[in-house]
């Protein structure tokens, strides 16, 4: 079981395509955002199928995407696993209609009873359906399509509110990631006098590539709506990550604020 950044680094090995990997039958991934572009590259260059799991340590439900069987759903994390109930709710706790963005909540046979000695934190992590069924909040924002596949658009705490508009970093990251010079990217919100918050991007370049931050910003903003536009791009050597490969956006925000 690998995390997405490990797939990315393995595929970046200069002579990767010279290895005989024909014995591979199935590969697995979990624990961090896995872009559709990277999934497609894994399927194209690495023999065997690819399965992605989505869930959380506290339990509450998981999704699975059998990527090689659903090449048109690589932008999703798949469907709820058998016996798992995954829903999307709005800020008022009402279930969202298909296509609407809200917080993912889940219920399954494997759920925590609570955080030890922290009843208030436990209550914050729970959502109860109208029939009283207990679900665990994930903190992830997603939309469920008509086929039952879930598309994650980001973390609720990472959502940027600029001029009263909700901006989802994943949308902006996907556009920047499509630039041939971009190896990795993270979009964060930083304080703005005019807008409250404004999106900025931290970009890791491909080795040996030379491109200016202004050129990357212009590339992205040409494709973004007026209220989504990135106000600045900063080039970094690498993105800070947790032990399981998740980008530590709080560290990026702190570093950005310090430098100014």
Backbone bond lengths (Angstrom), bond angles and torsions (degrees), N, CA, C in turn:
res aa  C-N    CA-C-N  psi(-1)  N-CA   C-N-CA  omega(-1)  CA-C   N-CA-C  phi
1 X - - - 1.464 - - 1.524 108.77 -
2 X 1.314 117.64 119.08 1.455 122.20 178.91 1.521 110.31 -112.91
3 X 1.336 116.08 160.30 1.452 121.18 172.22 1.530 107.10 -98.07
4 X 1.348 118.25 159.86 1.461 120.48 -173.53 1.515 115.46 -53.65
5 X 1.335 117.52 -41.32 1.463 118.87 -177.81 1.526 111.37 -63.29
6 X 1.333 117.56 -28.51 1.464 119.96 176.90 1.526 111.11 -69.62
7 X 1.340 116.24 -40.40 1.470 119.08 174.67 1.531 109.84 -60.44
8 X 1.322 116.15 -43.59 1.461 120.81 -178.58 1.526 110.72 -60.28
9 X 1.317 117.22 -44.10 1.466 120.83 -177.38 1.525 111.99 -71.25
10 X 1.321 116.53 -36.06 1.465 119.50 178.74 1.531 110.21 -67.26
11 X 1.330 116.51 -43.89 1.459 119.80 179.43 1.527 112.16 -64.71
12 X 1.341 116.29 -23.60 1.464 120.66 -179.31 1.527 113.21 -81.17
13 X 1.333 117.72 -7.44 1.476 120.23 176.60 1.531 107.88 -58.76
14 X 1.328 118.09 126.57 1.469 121.00 -173.17 1.521 115.92 -50.65
15 X 1.327 117.54 -40.27 1.471 119.55 -177.40 1.531 112.05 -105.70
16 X 1.347 116.84 27.46 1.464 120.50 -178.21 1.527 111.96 -52.44
17 X 1.318 117.11 -45.41 1.465 120.69 -174.17 1.523 113.62 -71.09
18 X 1.333 117.37 -6.35 1.467 119.66 179.19 1.528 112.39 -87.65
19 X 1.334 117.15 -11.87 1.464 120.87 -178.85 1.526 111.04 -80.40
20 X 1.332 115.57 146.14 1.464 121.11 176.58 1.530 108.32 -88.04
21 X 1.317 116.11 104.17 1.466 121.96 -178.12 1.522 111.41 -111.36
22 X 1.310 116.05 20.62 1.460 120.87 -174.30 1.527 113.45 -64.90
23 X 1.329 118.12 -17.51 1.466 120.71 -179.40 1.533 112.32 -77.47
24 X 1.318 116.54 -14.54 1.464 119.05 -179.76 1.528 110.98 -66.04
25 X 1.323 115.75 131.68 1.456 120.97 176.22 1.524 112.32 -109.12
26 X 1.345 116.51 -36.01 1.460 119.56 -175.93 1.523 109.86 -154.32
27 X 1.328 115.79 141.61 1.456 122.20 176.91 1.528 108.32 -126.92
28 X 1.332 116.18 152.87 1.453 120.66 -175.94 1.524 110.35 -128.26
29 X 1.327 115.45 153.60 1.460 120.67 178.87 1.527 109.73 -148.19
30 X 1.336 115.63 149.20 1.461 120.77 178.57 1.518 110.21 -163.35
31 X 1.308 116.95 176.72 1.467 126.32 164.86 1.519 117.87 83.15
32 X 1.332 120.25 -10.72 1.457 120.70 -179.54 1.525 109.46 -156.78
33 X 1.344 117.64 160.69 1.471 120.30 179.23 1.522 112.15 -57.07
34 X 1.333 115.88 135.00 1.464 123.43 -175.83 1.534 106.14 -124.48
35 X 1.319 117.24 104.35 1.464 120.11 -173.91 1.523 111.69 -66.24
36 X 1.333 115.79 152.91 1.461 121.12 178.38 1.516 110.58 -61.28
37 X 1.337 116.96 -36.95 1.459 121.09 -179.79 1.522 111.51 -63.86
38 X 1.333 116.84 -41.28 1.462 119.94 -179.69 1.529 110.66 -70.93
39 X 1.322 117.70 -39.00 1.466 120.14 176.23 1.528 110.29 -59.88
40 X 1.324 116.14 -43.61 1.465 120.24 -179.65 1.528 110.80 -63.14
41 X 1.328 116.41 -39.22 1.467 119.71 179.21 1.521 111.25 -67.04
42 X 1.336 116.98 -40.55 1.468 120.55 177.27 1.527 109.79 -60.14
43 X 1.321 116.68 -45.88 1.467 120.43 -179.15 1.525 111.70 -65.01
44 X 1.323 117.11 -35.04 1.458 120.73 -176.70 1.527 112.84 -77.84
45 X 1.317 116.93 -33.57 1.470 119.46 -171.44 1.526 114.36 -109.04
46 X 1.338 117.46 -11.87 1.467 120.75 -173.67 1.523 107.43 -124.66
47 X 1.315 118.20 110.52 1.471 121.25 -177.02 1.530 112.81 -55.45
48 X 1.326 115.56 153.48 1.459 121.55 178.71 1.513 112.24 94.95
49 X 1.323 115.21 167.33 1.456 120.92 -178.33 1.512 112.76 -78.12
50 X 1.332 115.35 174.82 1.466 122.16 -179.51 1.519 108.96 -140.06
51 X 1.333 116.09 127.13 1.466 121.87 179.49 1.517 109.09 -123.21
52 X 1.324 116.04 129.24 1.466 121.73 178.85 1.525 109.44 -112.13
53 X 1.333 115.92 134.94 1.461 121.41 176.07 1.528 109.32 -112.10
54 X 1.329 114.93 139.14 1.463 120.99 176.21 1.519 108.51 -125.63
55 X 1.334 115.83 131.65 1.462 120.34 178.25 1.513 108.91 -177.87
56 X 1.333 116.43 -165.29 1.453 119.95 178.98 1.526 110.07 -144.12
57 X 1.332 115.61 157.40 1.462 121.52 -176.58 1.517 111.88 -57.89
58 X 1.340 117.31 -37.04 1.464 121.14 -178.16 1.521 112.77 -70.32
59 X 1.309 117.49 -6.72 1.458 120.89 -178.54 1.515 110.74 82.41
60 X 1.306 115.57 -157.79 1.451 118.92 178.65 1.505 114.39 100.48
61 X 1.300 118.09 -2.05 1.454 119.48 176.53 1.514 112.52 129.31
62 X 1.317 115.95 146.46 1.457 121.77 -179.27 1.522 110.54 -136.00
63 X 1.335 114.83 156.79 1.462 122.57 174.42 1.525 108.66 -116.99
64 X 1.317 115.34 156.85 1.461 120.08 176.26 1.518 108.98 -137.19
65 X 1.335 114.79 137.35 1.453 121.24 175.04 1.524 108.70 -119.64
66 X 1.320 116.75 114.56 1.470 121.25 173.47 1.526 104.70 -87.47
67 X 1.324 114.99 89.40 1.465 121.57 -166.64 1.529 113.18 -60.02
68 X 1.330 117.67 -39.01 1.463 120.17 -176.84 1.527 112.16 -70.92
69 X 1.319 117.16 -16.66 1.462 120.41 176.77 1.531 112.20 -94.06
70 X 1.330 116.47 -13.94 1.473 120.09 -177.15 1.527 109.29 -134.09
71 X 1.331 118.15 65.85 1.472 120.17 -178.69 1.524 113.78 -62.87
72 X 1.329 117.22 -17.41 1.461 120.62 177.94 1.530 112.37 -88.84
73 X 1.325 117.66 0.94 1.469 121.54 -178.51 1.531 112.11 -120.79
74 X 1.319 117.26 23.64 1.461 120.13 -176.53 1.524 112.53 -65.99
75 X 1.328 117.42 -19.02 1.461 121.29 177.97 1.526 111.80 -78.73
76 X 1.325 117.49 -3.81 1.460 121.74 -177.56 1.526 111.19 -108.43
77 X 1.349 115.95 173.26 1.466 121.40 173.27 1.524 110.13 -105.21
78 X 1.325 115.36 13.95 1.451 119.67 175.95 1.517 114.43 92.11
79 X 1.334 114.65 -159.32 1.461 122.54 -176.64 1.523 110.08 -113.01
80 X 1.327 115.67 162.82 1.462 120.48 177.89 1.521 110.16 -59.20
81 X 1.319 116.37 137.61 1.458 121.16 177.79 1.529 109.58 -68.66
82 X 1.328 117.87 157.09 1.475 120.28 177.99 1.528 111.22 -54.24
83 X 1.318 115.86 133.70 1.459 120.49 179.94 1.519 114.24 82.28
84 X 1.341 116.98 0.99 1.466 121.12 -179.88 1.525 108.83 -110.61
85 X 1.318 116.49 138.65 1.457 122.88 -179.14 1.522 108.16 -113.53
86 X 1.327 116.88 108.12 1.463 122.21 -179.50 1.524 108.75 -112.81
87 X 1.328 116.75 130.11 1.453 121.33 -179.68 1.527 109.99 -133.80
88 X 1.335 115.28 167.89 1.463 122.13 177.48 1.524 107.16 -123.83
89 X 1.335 116.81 129.03 1.459 120.80 -176.95 1.530 111.05 -123.93
90 X 1.340 115.73 153.28 1.461 120.53 178.47 1.529 109.78 -88.41
91 X 1.342 118.56 176.07 1.471 120.44 -177.63 1.522 114.77 -58.74
92 X 1.328 116.83 -22.12 1.475 120.33 178.51 1.522 112.23 -90.11
93 X 1.336 116.97 2.69 1.453 120.10 178.31 1.507 115.10 85.98
94 X 1.337 117.77 11.23 1.456 121.28 177.91 1.518 109.85 -92.67
95 X 1.327 116.70 146.31 1.461 119.98 179.04 1.519 110.97 -68.23
96 X 1.320 115.58 138.33 1.463 121.13 -179.36 1.529 110.60 -84.83
97 X 1.304 115.06 151.96 1.459 120.52 174.02 1.525 108.98 -76.51
98 X 1.335 118.39 159.82 1.473 120.79 177.38 1.528 110.84 -53.08
99 X 1.325 115.69 133.89 1.456 120.99 179.54 1.512 114.43 92.78
100 X 1.343 117.75 -17.52 1.462 120.89 179.17 1.523 110.13 -84.57
101 X 1.325 116.03 142.68 1.458 121.27 -179.36 1.521 110.72 -88.57
102 X 1.316 115.29 134.85 1.454 121.54 177.65 1.515 109.66 -160.91
103 X 1.328 116.57 -171.85 1.458 120.89 -179.56 1.525 110.62 -85.99
104 X 1.326 115.47 138.85 1.462 121.50 178.13 1.529 109.46 -80.72
105 X 1.336 115.46 130.37 1.466 121.22 172.80 1.528 107.37 -126.89
106 X 1.321 115.69 150.68 1.461 118.17 -176.30 1.516 113.41 -143.12
107 X 1.342 113.71 156.55 1.462 121.27 -179.62 1.524 107.74 -142.86
108 X 1.336 116.03 136.63 1.463 120.92 178.15 1.523 108.76 -159.88
109 X 1.311 115.53 -174.42 1.462 120.04 179.14 1.510 112.78 -76.42
110 X 1.324 117.52 -10.13 1.466 121.68 179.57 1.519 108.84 -117.19
111 X 1.324 115.90 94.54 1.462 121.46 -178.79 1.517 110.01 -136.83
112 X 1.318 115.70 141.76 1.462 118.79 176.81 1.527 109.71 -66.79
113 X 1.324 116.25 151.65 1.463 119.68 173.92 1.524 110.22 -83.54
114 X 1.341 116.57 -23.99 1.454 120.07 178.32 1.511 111.52 160.89
115 X 1.330 115.90 170.00 1.466 121.64 174.84 1.520 108.37 -81.21
116 X 1.309 117.67 128.56 1.461 121.90 -173.88 1.530 111.82 -58.17
117 X 1.322 115.33 120.76 1.457 121.17 176.36 1.511 114.74 69.03
118 X 1.345 117.81 14.32 1.462 120.63 -178.58 1.535 110.09 -130.75
119 X 1.323 117.21 70.36 1.470 120.45 -176.36 1.526 113.38 -60.61
120 X 1.332 117.82 -36.45 1.462 120.03 -179.33 1.529 110.61 -66.05
121 X 1.333 116.36 -43.14 1.469 120.08 177.81 1.525 110.54 -63.94
122 X 1.331 115.80 -35.75 1.464 120.02 177.92 1.521 110.61 -63.68
123 X 1.331 117.11 -44.75 1.469 120.52 179.81 1.532 110.78 -62.84
124 X 1.322 116.73 -37.44 1.466 120.28 179.34 1.527 111.80 -65.62
125 X 1.330 116.25 -26.51 1.462 120.71 -177.27 1.521 113.10 -87.37
126 X 1.329 118.34 -1.59 1.462 122.00 -175.63 1.525 112.65 -108.51
127 X 1.308 115.11 148.08 1.467 122.55 168.56 1.519 106.97 -133.76
128 X 1.327 116.64 137.66 1.457 121.26 -179.49 1.525 109.82 -113.84
129 X 1.306 115.22 126.99 1.463 121.51 178.25 1.527 109.53 -68.94
130 X 1.330 117.22 163.65 1.474 119.71 179.26 1.523 113.35 -53.79
131 X 1.339 117.71 -29.59 1.466 119.33 179.89 1.521 112.32 -86.26
132 X 1.347 117.00 4.44 1.457 121.25 177.27 1.516 114.62 93.78
133 X 1.320 118.80 -6.78 1.465 121.63 -179.92 1.530 110.25 -61.66
134 X 1.317 115.73 136.70 1.468 122.33 -175.81 1.530 110.68 -92.90
135 X 1.314 116.12 129.37 1.462 123.21 178.00 1.533 109.49 -121.72
136 X 1.319 115.81 158.34 1.460 121.43 175.28 1.527 108.67 -104.82
137 X 1.334 116.21 130.50 1.462 121.63 176.13 1.539 109.78 -76.05
138 X 1.320 116.62 139.10 1.464 119.92 179.97 1.523 112.61 -96.67
139 X 1.331 116.93 -24.34 1.454 119.56 -173.23 1.518 112.37 82.37
140 X 1.335 117.06 -2.13 1.464 121.84 178.37 1.519 110.43 -91.74
141 X 1.316 115.94 144.77 1.459 122.34 175.85 1.517 108.85 -102.17
142 X 1.325 116.34 133.60 1.461 120.25 -176.02 1.517 110.74 -155.04
143 X 1.323 114.46 169.75 1.460 121.95 171.85 1.524 107.55 -130.66
144 X 1.315 116.03 143.86 1.461 122.18 178.15 1.522 108.28 -103.36
145 X 1.332 117.30 128.50 1.466 118.63 -179.09 1.525 111.19 -87.36
146 X 1.314 115.95 179.27 1.469 121.27 -175.54 1.513 112.47 -65.47
147 X 1.340 117.51 -19.66 1.464 121.54 179.52 1.517 112.73 -92.77
148 X 1.339 116.93 -0.56 1.459 120.45 178.79 1.510 114.66 89.64
149 X 1.338 117.94 10.36 1.461 121.61 178.51 1.529 109.36 -91.64
150 X 1.325 116.06 140.81 1.458 122.09 -176.89 1.528 111.23 -102.87
151 X 1.329 116.00 130.77 1.456 121.91 175.92 1.518 108.81 -110.32
152 X 1.330 116.88 117.17 1.456 121.69 179.56 1.525 109.22 -82.61
153 X 1.326 116.57 128.95 1.458 119.88 179.71 1.528 112.27 -107.78
154 X 1.322 117.88 -4.73 1.454 120.32 176.80 1.518 111.95 146.44
155 X 1.328 114.36 -175.96 1.450 121.71 176.32 1.519 109.16 -92.65
156 X 1.320 116.43 142.33 1.460 120.03 178.63 1.525 110.82 -56.53
157 X 1.337 116.89 -40.01 1.467 120.31 -178.09 1.521 112.24 -72.73
158 X 1.343 117.64 -17.56 1.467 121.01 179.98 1.526 112.50 -93.96
159 X 1.336 117.43 -9.69 1.458 120.05 -179.52 1.524 110.10 -60.38
160 X 1.317 116.38 137.00 1.452 122.46 -178.25 1.530 108.45 -100.80
161 X 1.318 116.35 128.53 1.466 120.83 176.78 1.521 106.89 -109.25
162 X 1.314 115.67 106.18 1.466 121.86 -176.00 1.520 109.59 -119.25
163 X 1.318 116.06 116.76 1.455 120.05 -178.45 1.516 112.77 59.86
164 X 1.340 116.48 30.95 1.455 121.18 179.76 1.517 114.30 83.82
165 X 1.331 117.85 -0.10 1.467 122.17 -179.59 1.526 110.30 -102.67
166 X 1.339 116.22 139.94 1.457 121.22 176.42 1.528 109.55 -82.67
167 X 1.325 116.18 126.97 1.459 121.95 177.82 1.521 108.11 -120.49
168 X 1.325 115.93 127.95 1.458 121.08 -178.15 1.534 109.09 -100.48
169 X 1.340 118.07 113.85 1.459 121.29 -176.19 1.523 114.27 -51.62
170 X 1.332 117.84 -34.84 1.459 120.71 -177.59 1.524 112.07 -59.25
171 X 1.350 117.25 -34.30 1.465 120.69 179.10 1.520 110.88 -64.53
172 X 1.319 116.47 -42.82 1.457 121.86 -178.93 1.528 111.02 -72.28
173 X 1.328 115.62 -38.38 1.458 119.98 179.00 1.524 111.58 -63.43
174 X 1.322 116.46 -37.95 1.470 120.45 -179.38 1.529 110.84 -62.78
175 X 1.321 116.81 -38.41 1.460 119.88 179.85 1.526 110.97 -69.42
176 X 1.318 117.37 -45.40 1.462 119.76 179.16 1.525 111.78 -65.58
177 X 1.329 115.94 -36.34 1.466 119.74 -179.19 1.525 111.77 -64.64
178 X 1.317 117.04 -22.24 1.466 121.01 179.61 1.526 112.24 -74.94
179 X 1.331 118.00 -13.66 1.464 120.99 177.87 1.522 108.54 -72.95
180 X 1.303 116.80 134.18 1.467 121.42 -174.33 1.523 113.32 -63.65
181 X 1.324 118.09 -19.90 1.458 120.73 -179.00 1.524 113.24 -87.21
182 X 1.335 117.40 -10.27 1.464 121.72 -173.06 1.525 111.47 -93.85
183 X 1.329 115.41 120.87 1.464 121.17 177.25 1.529 110.81 -92.94
184 X 1.320 116.91 -34.43 1.461 121.10 -179.04 1.520 108.02 -157.42
185 X 1.325 116.50 153.76 1.461 119.79 -177.23 1.516 110.80 -156.51
186 X 1.323 115.31 148.02 1.460 122.13 172.80 1.519 107.76 -140.26
187 X 1.323 116.42 130.66 1.464 122.08 176.88 1.523 108.27 -104.93
188 X 1.321 115.84 132.68 1.462 121.61 -178.58 1.523 109.30 -130.75
189 X 1.321 116.03 163.35 1.449 121.27 174.70 1.516 110.12 -100.99
190 X 1.335 117.01 134.96 1.462 121.26 176.85 1.526 108.28 -126.91
191 X 1.329 117.15 156.74 1.466 120.07 -177.41 1.531 112.74 -59.11
192 X 1.329 115.72 143.30 1.465 122.60 178.69 1.520 109.06 -138.45
193 X 1.328 117.02 130.77 1.458 121.24 178.24 1.522 110.69 -63.97
194 X 1.332 115.95 -39.24 1.466 120.23 -175.62 1.522 113.81 -80.54
195 X 1.361 117.03 -34.89 1.463 120.02 -170.44 1.522 114.96 -119.57
196 X 1.325 117.29 -1.28 1.469 119.38 -175.56 1.514 110.24 87.75
197 X 1.320 116.11 -59.75 1.457 123.66 172.75 1.521 108.44 -138.10
198 X 1.307 115.97 155.20 1.457 119.91 174.96 1.526 108.76 -142.13
199 X 1.339 118.28 144.05 1.468 120.10 -179.77 1.526 112.60 -79.75
200 X 1.320 115.49 136.23 1.461 122.59 174.13 1.525 107.40 -131.61
201 X 1.323 116.36 160.09 1.466 119.92 -175.26 1.520 111.77 -124.98
202 X 1.315 115.70 137.00 1.464 123.13 172.18 1.527 106.33 -106.23
203 X 1.326 116.52 121.64 1.460 121.37 -171.20 1.528 111.27 -123.09
204 X 1.327 115.06 134.07 1.460 122.80 170.98 1.522 107.28 -102.76
205 X 1.326 116.98 125.79 1.454 120.51 -177.77 1.533 112.08 -87.48
206 X 1.309 115.17 154.05 1.458 120.53 170.82 1.527 108.59 -63.00
207 X 1.326 116.73 149.78 1.466 121.20 -178.65 1.528 110.86 -60.31
208 X 1.325 115.48 134.77 1.453 120.48 175.61 1.509 115.74 78.00
209 X 1.339 117.38 6.09 1.463 121.10 -178.63 1.523 109.78 -100.05
210 X 1.310 116.03 140.72 1.462 121.03 179.48 1.520 109.38 -122.32
211 X 1.313 116.52 113.97 1.459 122.53 177.25 1.521 107.89 -148.34
212 X 1.309 117.08 145.60 1.456 120.11 -176.90 1.524 111.53 -87.53
213 X 1.333 116.95 154.09 1.459 119.77 175.71 1.530 112.42 -57.83
214 X 1.324 116.72 -38.41 1.465 119.65 -179.99 1.524 111.61 -63.88
215 X 1.339 116.83 -36.60 1.463 120.10 178.98 1.525 110.67 -66.89
216 X 1.321 116.99 -38.78 1.459 120.63 178.09 1.525 110.92 -67.80
217 X 1.313 115.97 -40.07 1.474 119.46 179.20 1.532 110.28 -64.02
218 X 1.323 116.21 -42.07 1.464 119.84 179.42 1.522 110.82 -65.15
219 X 1.322 116.71 -39.84 1.473 121.45 178.37 1.521 110.49 -58.52
220 X 1.322 116.33 -46.34 1.466 120.31 -178.34 1.525 111.67 -70.30
221 X 1.317 116.57 -45.98 1.460 120.04 -173.70 1.525 113.66 -68.28
222 X 1.328 116.40 -23.04 1.464 119.25 174.87 1.529 111.54 -64.83
223 X 1.331 116.43 -22.54 1.461 121.43 -175.75 1.521 112.96 -107.41
224 X 1.322 116.78 -5.21 1.456 121.24 -176.50 1.525 111.45 -101.29
225 X 1.331 114.78 154.92 1.450 119.91 174.60 1.518 110.51 -68.93
226 X 1.325 117.19 160.99 1.463 121.86 -175.68 1.522 112.46 -54.91
227 X 1.330 118.07 -39.28 1.462 121.43 -176.77 1.528 113.12 -84.33
228 X 1.336 117.44 -4.40 1.459 120.93 -179.34 1.526 113.00 -100.12
229 X 1.296 117.39 -8.96 1.458 120.31 -166.27 1.529 113.83 -60.26
230 X 1.318 114.20 141.23 1.460 122.85 -179.36 1.525 108.89 -79.29
231 X 1.329 116.57 129.30 1.456 119.60 -175.84 1.521 112.88 -86.76
232 X 1.328 117.95 -22.00 1.467 120.29 179.82 1.521 109.95 -160.71
233 X 1.323 114.81 153.52 1.472 122.13 175.72 1.519 107.63 -126.93
234 X 1.311 115.72 135.62 1.469 120.96 176.56 1.524 108.74 -123.32
235 X 1.323 117.18 131.76 1.456 121.73 177.62 1.520 109.08 -85.83
236 X 1.330 116.61 132.00 1.471 122.27 179.66 1.522 109.30 -130.16
237 X 1.320 116.02 157.05 1.461 120.57 -179.37 1.531 111.67 -72.15
238 X 1.334 115.78 -35.79 1.464 120.96 178.93 1.515 109.14 -161.07
239 X 1.332 115.28 161.43 1.459 120.96 176.42 1.522 108.95 -95.69
240 X 1.329 118.86 136.26 1.465 120.31 177.01 1.519 110.13 -67.30
241 X 1.309 116.30 133.57 1.462 120.58 -178.09 1.521 110.83 -132.28
242 X 1.344 114.24 154.60 1.459 120.66 174.59 1.529 108.96 -77.13
243 X 1.321 115.75 177.33 1.461 120.38 -179.05 1.526 112.52 -62.04
244 X 1.345 117.65 -22.94 1.469 120.22 179.86 1.524 112.21 -105.28
245 X 1.334 116.08 15.06 1.455 119.48 170.95 1.509 117.17 93.33
246 X 1.326 119.27 2.81 1.464 120.34 179.49 1.523 110.14 -78.43
247 X 1.331 116.25 137.14 1.454 120.93 178.53 1.526 109.28 -69.24
248 X 1.322 116.41 131.73 1.460 121.75 -179.27 1.533 108.66 -91.31
249 X 1.318 115.45 86.84 1.465 120.11 -173.21 1.527 112.50 -68.37
250 X 1.320 117.41 -28.68 1.457 119.14 177.44 1.525 110.80 -61.69
251 X 1.333 117.23 -39.15 1.463 120.62 177.54 1.526 110.78 -64.25
252 X 1.328 116.55 -39.05 1.460 119.89 178.29 1.523 111.04 -65.59
253 X 1.329 116.36 -40.80 1.467 120.15 178.80 1.521 111.07 -64.21
254 X 1.330 116.26 -42.74 1.465 119.93 179.29 1.524 110.89 -63.18
255 X 1.333 115.88 -43.29 1.472 120.25 -179.79 1.518 111.23 -65.45
256 X 1.337 116.78 -40.27 1.462 121.14 -179.41 1.533 109.89 -63.79
257 X 1.322 116.06 -43.75 1.468 120.59 -178.73 1.515 111.47 -65.37
258 X 1.337 117.09 -36.85 1.471 120.83 179.86 1.520 111.26 -64.97
259 X 1.347 115.39 -44.98 1.459 120.31 -177.42 1.516 109.96 -72.95
260 X 1.358 115.29 -39.00 1.459 121.36 179.02 1.516 112.75 79.27
